[in-house]
Amino acid sequence: MSRFFQRLVLTVSVAIFAALGLGFILGEFGLFGVHADGEQDGAYRQMGVYGDVLKKIQTDYVTEPNINEVTNGALHGLLESLDSDSSYLSATEYKIYKERPAGAAQIGITVSKRFGYATIVSIVPGSAADKEHLSDGDIIESVEGRSTHELSLAVIRLMLEGKLGSTLTVEVVRQRKSDPEKLTLTRSLTAQPTLGEQQLENSTILYLKPAALTATRVDEIAAQLKSVGKGRKVVLDLRDSAAGDADQGLRLANFFVKQGTLGTLEGQKFPRQVFAADPAKFLTDAPLEVLVNRGTYGAAELTASAILDAKRGDVVGERTFGEGSVQKTIELPDGSALLLTVAKYRNLDGKKIQDEAVTPTVLVGQAADEDDDQQPAPAKNDDVLNKAIQLLKAKNG
């Protein structure tokens, strides 16, 4: 089946399924109820339309199509029309998903979806992707010859993983370039960088840069903050921090925010959770600047959002990527599965972080790196950091 036809069917299928309403589709599997007889009747009518479309494709298309592939494409499109994190996995894909080994080798990227294609969120320093000078914002057009436009995010992430030393072929569209570049990368086990820590401005400013908000890194930040004396200030650099757990992102925010709400988590059927600051976990009231960019993702966005809401310090840099949700795995009778987003994190204004991202209080474009390797220490020509230092100098310690 041609790519054009696959995309055509996917587009038509998404439109039809969107008209059905997700409540009906999932209601067929006993997940959500249908609220009114009228809605149910309308859903059945739309299902009839979809059946007619499939029949016409099967009987009138230029060649006899594989209806299983057509249906799988429609289901992929249905889930992706909701948000990039929701995925449909066929029975074969779900089997691979369940059996994937923990800690599999990778090429060193965090990936999500934007504009229908896989997009690089951040790069692990020293990884295969880093050595090829890939950067956040680059588009992965295909993986092993398969267009990422036609793959769910879950499957894309599966394909990026593999055995240590195995190779992976991708086509990448770099920023400010129109033609894709074909690359063959070797998978490896690349550790996240250690906590970047430096004393700036004659030791009056403590600079901290965690590449990932894991429990270990947040513990290390806590140890550093406990040593912050009177008159000192803090820069928390969350640029390109794209790994970690949501609870660690909220815990990190709590180090700086003594009271109030750090954020909420809620969904249609998901019990609303309110994350309140715990005064016992508060560590410092030192003047604070938080640095963010488009590679700030997930847990780090929760930290930045909570600090911004509490007016605890400036958030400086670029708009963040936009990620903050919870998925539920729902197994279906035929062995396939849904990875369905069931809740999203919100800020105090009720805005979903995944949809709105975090917009800095002080917008500053990302400065170019001094060299190709990302370093834990800040570069001298770092406009974002320089602006944060300028703002801190105007604040009393």
Backbone torsions as a table, in degrees:
resi	resn	phi	psi	omega
1	MET	NA	133.4	-177.7
2	SER	-69.4	156.5	178.1
3	ARG	-62.1	-38.2	-179.3
4	PHE	-60.6	-44.9	-179.4
5	PHE	-65.8	-41.7	179.2
6	GLN	-58.4	-44.4	-178.5
7	ARG	-68.3	-36.9	178.1
8	LEU	-62.0	-48.1	-180.0
9	VAL	-63.5	-41.8	-179.8
10	LEU	-60.1	-45.9	-178.4
11	THR	-62.3	-46.3	179.0
12	VAL	-62.0	-42.2	-177.9
13	SER	-64.1	-41.7	179.0
14	VAL	-60.7	-44.3	-179.4
15	ALA	-61.4	-42.6	-179.2
16	ILE	-66.3	-48.2	-178.2
17	PHE	-65.2	-34.1	177.3
18	ALA	-63.0	-37.8	178.5
19	ALA	-66.2	-32.6	179.2
20	LEU	-62.7	-40.6	-173.2
21	GLY	93.5	129.5	-177.6
22	LEU	-62.1	-30.3	-178.6
23	GLY	-58.8	-39.4	180.0
24	PHE	-70.3	-46.2	-176.7
25	ILE	-57.0	-49.5	-178.6
26	LEU	-74.2	-24.2	176.3
27	GLY	-62.2	-29.9	178.0
28	GLU	-61.9	-24.2	179.5
29	PHE	-102.2	13.3	175.1
30	GLY	77.9	21.9	-175.7
31	LEU	-95.6	-46.7	179.6
32	PHE	-126.3	151.7	178.3
33	GLY	-88.9	159.6	173.2
34	VAL	-95.2	132.8	-166.2
35	HIS	-85.8	-22.5	-176.0
36	ALA	-151.6	148.5	179.9
37	ASP	-59.6	-36.6	179.6
38	GLY	-62.0	-43.0	178.6
39	GLU	-63.7	-39.8	-179.3
40	GLN	-65.4	-44.2	178.6
41	ASP	-61.0	-43.1	179.2
42	GLY	-63.4	-37.8	179.1
43	ALA	-64.7	-42.5	178.8
44	TYR	-62.8	-39.0	178.5
45	ARG	-61.9	-43.4	179.3
46	GLN	-66.3	-35.5	175.3
47	MET	-62.8	-36.5	176.6
48	GLY	-63.2	-41.4	177.4
49	VAL	-61.1	-45.0	-179.9
50	TYR	-61.1	-41.2	177.8
51	GLY	-61.7	-40.2	178.4
52	ASP	-63.6	-41.7	179.1
53	VAL	-61.2	-46.2	179.4
54	LEU	-60.1	-41.0	-179.2
55	LYS	-63.2	-43.8	179.8
56	LYS	-64.6	-40.3	177.5
57	ILE	-60.4	-44.5	-176.3
58	GLN	-66.4	-37.0	-173.9
59	THR	-95.0	-28.4	-170.9
60	ASP	-113.6	-12.6	-179.4
61	TYR	-62.8	155.6	-172.9
62	VAL	-56.3	-34.2	172.8
63	THR	-130.8	160.6	-179.4
64	GLU	-70.7	117.2	-176.5
65	PRO	-82.4	162.4	172.8
66	ASN	-87.0	104.1	-174.3
67	ILE	-63.5	-32.1	176.7
68	ASN	-61.3	-42.0	178.5
69	GLU	-66.5	-40.0	178.9
70	VAL	-61.5	-45.5	-179.0
71	THR	-66.2	-42.7	177.5
72	ASN	-60.2	-40.8	177.8
73	GLY	-62.5	-40.0	178.7
74	ALA	-63.8	-41.7	-179.5
75	LEU	-69.0	-38.9	173.7
76	HIS	-57.4	-46.6	-178.9
77	GLY	-64.8	-37.8	178.6
78	LEU	-58.4	-50.5	-177.3
79	LEU	-67.8	-40.3	-178.1
80	GLU	-70.0	-23.2	177.7
81	SER	-68.7	-18.0	178.4
82	LEU	-79.5	-55.8	175.3
83	ASP	-169.2	164.4	-172.9
84	SER	-67.3	-23.4	-177.1
85	ASP	-84.1	-18.4	178.1
86	SER	-80.6	133.1	-175.0
87	SER	-139.8	148.1	169.0
88	TYR	-105.1	130.5	177.4
89	LEU	-115.7	123.6	174.7
90	SER	-63.7	170.2	-179.0
91	ALA	-57.9	-41.1	179.0
92	THR	-65.9	-46.1	-179.9
93	GLU	-63.1	-40.7	-178.3
94	TYR	-67.2	-34.9	177.4
95	LYS	-62.7	-44.6	177.6
96	ILE	-64.5	-40.8	-179.5
97	TYR	-59.8	-44.0	-179.1
98	LYS	-70.0	-31.4	-174.2
99	GLU	-94.5	1.2	-177.8
100	ARG	-62.0	137.0	-178.9
101	PRO	-73.6	146.6	176.5
102	ALA	-71.1	142.4	176.6
103	GLY	69.3	30.5	179.4
104	ALA	-64.3	153.6	179.6
105	ALA	-67.9	154.9	-175.8
106	GLN	-145.8	176.0	178.6
107	ILE	-96.7	-1.4	172.4
108	GLY	92.9	39.4	177.6
109	ILE	-133.6	152.1	163.5
110	THR	-100.7	130.9	-174.9
111	VAL	-127.9	143.9	172.0
112	SER	-136.2	-162.8	177.9
113	LYS	-123.9	137.2	173.5
114	ARG	-141.7	136.8	178.7
115	PHE	56.6	29.7	175.3
116	GLY	87.8	-9.5	-178.4
117	TYR	-119.2	158.4	176.2
118	ALA	-64.1	133.8	-179.0
119	THR	-126.5	135.3	178.7
120	ILE	-75.4	125.2	177.9
121	VAL	-88.9	-47.4	179.3
122	SER	-155.5	164.6	-177.1
123	ILE	-120.2	136.8	174.5
124	VAL	-81.1	122.5	178.8
125	PRO	-56.5	137.0	178.7
126	GLY	84.9	-4.0	-178.0
127	SER	-81.5	174.0	177.6
128	ALA	-60.8	-39.6	178.9
129	ALA	-64.7	-38.7	179.1
130	ASP	-65.2	-41.1	-179.1
131	LYS	-66.6	-24.6	176.1
132	GLU	-90.5	6.7	176.4
133	HIS	61.4	31.9	171.5
134	LEU	-71.4	157.4	-177.6
135	SER	-144.1	163.8	179.1
136	ASP	-62.0	138.7	-176.7
137	GLY	99.1	-17.6	175.8
138	ASP	-65.9	146.1	-178.6
139	ILE	-100.8	128.6	172.2
140	ILE	-91.9	104.5	-175.6
141	GLU	-74.4	-37.5	-180.0
142	SER	-148.4	154.0	174.7
143	VAL	-126.8	121.6	-177.5
144	GLU	50.5	41.5	176.1
145	GLY	80.4	-2.0	-179.9
146	ARG	-102.2	126.8	-178.7
147	SER	-64.0	130.8	178.7
148	THR	-70.9	-14.5	175.4
149	HIS	-63.8	-28.3	-175.1
150	GLU	-103.0	7.3	-179.0
151	LEU	-116.6	144.6	174.7
152	SER	-74.2	159.2	-179.8
153	LEU	-60.1	-39.7	179.7
154	ALA	-60.6	-41.5	-179.9
155	VAL	-69.9	-39.0	177.2
156	ILE	-58.7	-46.2	179.6
157	ARG	-63.8	-36.3	176.1
158	LEU	-62.4	-42.9	-177.2
159	MET	-68.8	-26.5	178.8
160	LEU	-72.4	-24.2	-179.4
161	GLU	-88.4	160.6	178.1
162	GLY	175.7	-168.6	-178.4
163	LYS	-72.1	148.4	177.8
164	LEU	-58.3	127.5	179.0
165	GLY	89.3	-9.0	177.6
166	SER	-74.2	158.7	-177.6
167	THR	-107.6	158.4	-177.9
168	LEU	-139.9	131.2	179.1
169	THR	-104.4	126.4	179.6
170	VAL	-131.4	154.8	170.5
171	GLU	-112.3	124.4	-172.5
172	VAL	-120.4	133.7	171.5
173	VAL	-102.3	109.5	-179.3
174	ARG	-78.8	158.7	178.7
175	GLN	-62.5	142.0	179.6
176	ARG	65.8	15.9	173.8
177	LYS	-130.6	141.5	-174.9
178	SER	-96.4	-28.9	-175.3
179	ASP	-91.9	136.1	178.6
180	PRO	-69.5	148.9	178.6
181	GLU	-115.0	128.8	-179.1
182	LYS	-88.4	126.7	-178.2
183	LEU	-129.2	144.4	172.0
184	THR	-114.9	116.5	-174.5
185	LEU	-113.8	147.1	179.3
186	THR	-100.3	125.8	180.0
187	ARG	-70.5	142.0	179.7
188	SER	-148.3	172.7	174.6
189	LEU	-103.5	102.4	-177.3
190	THR	-112.3	120.0	-178.3
191	ALA	-73.7	148.1	173.5
192	GLN	-65.2	146.3	179.9
193	PRO	-60.3	155.6	174.8
194	THR	-69.2	169.0	178.3
195	LEU	-63.7	123.0	174.3
196	GLY	-76.9	128.1	-178.1
197	GLU	-141.4	132.6	179.9
198	GLN	-153.8	150.8	175.3
199	GLN	-99.5	124.4	-177.8
200	LEU	-115.6	160.6	175.2
201	GLU	51.5	58.4	178.7
202	ASN	56.9	41.5	175.8
203	SER	66.2	20.1	176.9
204	THR	-89.7	-14.9	-179.4
205	ILE	-126.0	127.0	175.8
206	LEU	-95.1	120.3	-179.2
207	TYR	-103.4	125.3	-179.2
208	LEU	-127.6	131.3	-179.8
209	LYS	-134.4	99.6	173.9
210	PRO	-92.0	126.8	178.3
211	ALA	-76.2	-22.8	179.8
212	ALA	-145.2	142.4	179.8
213	LEU	-96.8	69.1	172.8
214	THR	-88.5	168.4	179.3
215	ALA	-59.7	-39.2	-179.1
216	THR	-64.4	-46.2	-178.9
217	ARG	-65.7	-40.6	-179.4
218	VAL	-67.9	-34.8	173.1
219	ASP	-60.7	-41.9	-179.9
220	GLU	-65.8	-38.3	176.6
221	ILE	-64.0	-42.0	178.6
222	ALA	-58.1	-43.6	-179.9
223	ALA	-62.2	-39.3	178.8
224	GLN	-68.2	-41.2	-177.6
225	LEU	-67.4	-30.5	178.9
226	LYS	-65.4	-19.6	-179.6
227	SER	-93.8	-2.0	-179.0
228	VAL	-72.4	116.0	-178.3
229	GLY	-90.4	-179.5	-179.7
230	LYS	-65.4	141.1	178.5
231	GLY	87.8	-6.3	179.5
232	ARG	-96.3	161.4	-176.2
233	LYS	-131.3	166.8	-172.7
234	VAL	-132.2	136.6	167.1
235	VAL	-113.9	120.6	176.6
236	LEU	-106.4	108.3	-174.7
237	ASP	-94.7	104.3	-179.5
238	LEU	-104.0	16.1	176.9
239	ARG	-66.4	133.9	-179.7
240	ASP	61.0	20.9	172.2
241	SER	-88.1	102.3	-170.7
242	ALA	-123.8	4.2	179.5
243	ALA	-123.2	159.5	178.4
244	GLY	128.4	177.7	-175.7
245	ASP	-104.9	146.3	-179.8
246	ALA	-58.7	-40.9	-178.6
247	ASP	-64.8	-30.0	177.1
248	GLN	-74.0	-32.6	175.5
249	GLY	-64.8	-41.1	177.1
250	LEU	-69.8	-38.0	177.7
251	ARG	-62.1	-41.6	178.6
252	LEU	-62.8	-42.8	178.1
253	ALA	-59.7	-37.5	-178.7
254	ASN	-62.6	-25.5	177.3
255	PHE	-61.1	-28.3	-175.8
256	PHE	-107.6	-19.7	-176.3
257	VAL	-112.0	117.1	-172.6
258	LYS	-82.1	-34.1	-176.6
259	GLN	-150.6	165.1	-178.6
260	GLY	103.4	-174.1	-177.6
261	THR	-96.5	130.1	179.7
262	LEU	-87.0	-23.1	-179.1
263	GLY	162.9	174.8	177.5
264	THR	-134.0	161.9	177.3
265	LEU	-135.3	125.4	-178.3
266	GLU	-157.1	159.2	178.8
267	GLY	-156.6	176.6	-175.5
268	GLN	-56.2	-46.3	-179.7
269	LYS	-115.6	7.8	-175.9
270	PHE	-96.0	125.8	179.9
271	PRO	-58.0	128.8	-178.3
272	ARG	-64.0	131.6	178.1
273	GLN	-117.6	134.0	176.6
274	VAL	-113.4	125.3	-178.5
275	PHE	-101.3	106.3	-178.3
276	ALA	-97.5	143.2	176.6
277	ALA	-64.9	138.5	178.0
278	ASP	-101.7	113.0	-178.7
279	PRO	-54.8	-27.5	-179.4
280	ALA	-69.6	-21.7	-179.0
281	LYS	-97.2	-4.0	178.5
282	PHE	-68.1	136.1	-175.4
283	LEU	-118.3	-34.9	-174.3
284	THR	-153.8	144.6	172.5
285	ASP	-108.4	19.4	178.9
286	ALA	-60.0	143.5	175.5
287	PRO	-51.6	139.7	-168.2
288	LEU	-136.3	140.3	169.2
289	GLU	-127.7	134.6	179.3
290	VAL	-113.4	128.7	-179.2
291	LEU	-102.3	133.4	-179.5
292	VAL	-136.9	160.5	172.4
293	ASN	-151.3	-170.1	-177.3
294	ARG	-70.6	-11.7	175.3
295	GLY	-92.4	1.7	173.7
296	THR	-79.0	121.2	-163.5
297	TYR	-146.2	135.7	171.1
298	GLY	70.6	-119.4	-175.3
299	ALA	-56.0	-40.5	-179.8
300	ALA	-65.6	-31.7	176.7
301	GLU	-68.2	-34.5	176.6
302	LEU	-63.7	-40.3	177.6
303	THR	-61.8	-51.7	-177.7
304	ALA	-61.6	-41.0	-179.1
305	SER	-63.6	-44.0	-178.7
306	ALA	-64.8	-41.9	179.4
307	ILE	-66.5	-37.9	178.3
308	LEU	-66.1	-44.9	-179.8
309	ASP	-62.8	-37.4	-178.4
310	ALA	-79.5	-3.6	-176.4
311	LYS	53.7	38.0	-176.3
312	ARG	-82.3	-23.4	179.2
313	GLY	-173.6	168.6	177.0
314	ASP	-74.1	147.2	168.9
315	VAL	-110.2	120.8	-169.0
316	VAL	-120.2	137.1	174.8
317	GLY	132.0	-136.9	-177.7
318	GLU	-107.3	163.1	174.0
319	ARG	-60.3	137.3	-177.2
320	THR	-74.9	176.8	-173.9
321	PHE	-69.8	-47.4	-176.7
322	GLY	102.9	83.4	179.0
323	GLU	-151.5	132.4	178.9
324	GLY	175.1	78.0	-175.3
325	SER	-148.0	167.8	178.3
326	VAL	-122.7	132.2	179.2
327	GLN	-109.1	149.2	175.5
328	LYS	-119.9	133.4	177.4
329	THR	-88.6	123.0	-178.0
330	ILE	-120.4	110.1	179.9
331	GLU	-79.3	137.4	-179.3
332	LEU	-106.1	159.5	-172.6
333	PRO	-58.2	-28.2	-177.1
334	ASP	-87.5	7.8	179.9
335	GLY	94.3	-7.5	175.6
336	SER	-82.3	-179.4	-177.7
337	ALA	-155.7	155.5	170.7
338	LEU	-107.6	134.5	164.6
339	LEU	-103.7	96.4	-167.9
340	LEU	-107.7	128.2	174.6
341	THR	-68.3	120.8	-176.9
342	VAL	-112.7	-10.8	178.7
343	ALA	-158.2	151.9	177.5
344	LYS	-131.9	146.6	176.8
345	TYR	-77.5	142.2	179.4
346	ARG	-126.8	154.6	173.4
347	ASN	-89.2	-173.9	-175.9
348	LEU	-65.5	-25.6	178.4
349	ASP	-82.3	-0.2	179.9
350	GLY	85.8	2.2	179.9
351	LYS	-77.4	136.3	177.6
352	LYS	-76.3	125.1	-178.1
353	ILE	-61.9	-35.9	-179.7
354	GLN	-65.4	-32.8	-178.0
355	ASP	-88.8	-36.3	-173.3
356	GLU	-102.9	-18.8	-173.6
357	ALA	61.1	-164.3	178.4
358	VAL	-121.0	120.5	178.7
359	THR	-97.3	124.3	-177.9
360	PRO	-61.0	154.4	171.6
361	THR	-74.0	-27.7	177.9
362	VAL	-126.2	108.4	-178.2
363	LEU	-84.4	123.6	177.2
364	VAL	-138.7	129.8	179.3
365	GLY	-66.9	151.7	-179.2
366	GLN	-69.0	129.4	176.8
367	ALA	-80.3	153.1	177.3
368	ALA	-70.4	147.5	177.0
369	ASP	-69.3	152.9	176.6
370	GLU	-65.6	-34.9	176.9
371	ASP	-142.8	-176.3	-174.2
372	ASP	-77.3	-21.1	-177.3
373	ASP	-89.9	132.1	174.9
374	GLN	-74.2	134.6	-178.4
375	GLN	-120.4	148.5	177.9
376	PRO	-67.6	-26.7	178.6
377	ALA	-84.4	145.4	-177.6
378	PRO	-71.3	148.1	177.4
379	ALA	-82.2	153.6	-176.8
380	LYS	-67.8	-30.8	-177.9
381	ASN	-94.6	27.9	-176.9
382	ASP	-83.2	99.6	-176.3
383	ASP	-64.3	-35.4	-178.7
384	VAL	-66.5	-48.7	178.7
385	LEU	-63.6	-42.6	-179.5
386	ASN	-60.4	-38.4	177.7
387	LYS	-66.0	-40.8	179.1
388	ALA	-62.8	-41.5	178.8
389	ILE	-63.8	-41.2	177.6
390	GLN	-59.2	-43.4	179.5
391	LEU	-66.3	-39.1	179.6
392	LEU	-66.3	-36.0	-179.7
393	LYS	-61.9	-26.1	-179.7
394	ALA	-84.9	-2.6	-178.4
395	LYS	-106.0	144.8	177.4
396	ASN	-76.0	139.3	179.5
397	GLY	-79.1	NA	NA
